[in-house]
Amino acid sequence: MIANPFIVGIGGTTNPGSSTERALTVALEAAREAGAQVRQFDGPSLSSLPHYAPGAVDRSDVARELVAAVRAADGVIIASPGYHGSISGLVKNAIDYLEETSRDQRVYLDGMPVGLIVTAYGWQATGSTLSTLRSIVHALRGWPTPLGAAVKATPGLFVDGACTDQAAINQLRLVGNQVVEFARLRLRAPSVTATGSGEGEGRDENPCG
């Protein structure tokens, strides 16, 4: 068994310690307990990123670290709040930095398992936001895990950083565990999840201008 896949978590809001960030932490902790190495890019980290454009990565240490971490990752977990029925601009901007990998040998998230987490004040926003994240991951050639965690951000959901809702905990931990198990599967047999595309094939034409 390959014991130590590397899992990168991306997510949060401009508010440090947000429900989204804490939900991501729960999933990453489950991944760590399952034997993975993890790296988290939280809300404050994402807030420091310049708006993505060609060359933006050269202006930010966090941007360089984010791109390098995703390049090294065996799996990714993305967590976004549901804003007006979709993902936040903060999280979308971080995802846009993956354009830097468009000419790599492994393009974007090609073949990687990607766990998805959405927090929102209403269930309708969790559903539409989760659907949007899945579409983005498919466009980046990743494999969304079977479970996507939808968490209703009610008052008292997190107390002193700990989640108080066992059903939410179970969802979040399962996302973390599924990413680790599918990452191990890919490490054992990369062709199982590969898209078959070569370097730079099938990429959008000039998607960022």
Secondary structure, DSSP 4 states (H G I P E B T S, - for coil): -----EEEEEE--SSTT-HHHHHHHHHHHHHHHTT-EEEEE-HHHHHTSPPP-TTGGGG-HHHHHHHHHHHH-SEEEEEEE-BTTB--HHHHHHHHGGGGGTTSSS-TTTT-EEEEEEEESSHHHHHHHHHHHHHHHHHTT-EE-S--EEEE--TTSEETTEE--HHHHHHHHHHHHHHHHHHHHHHH-GGGT-----TTTTPPSSTT-
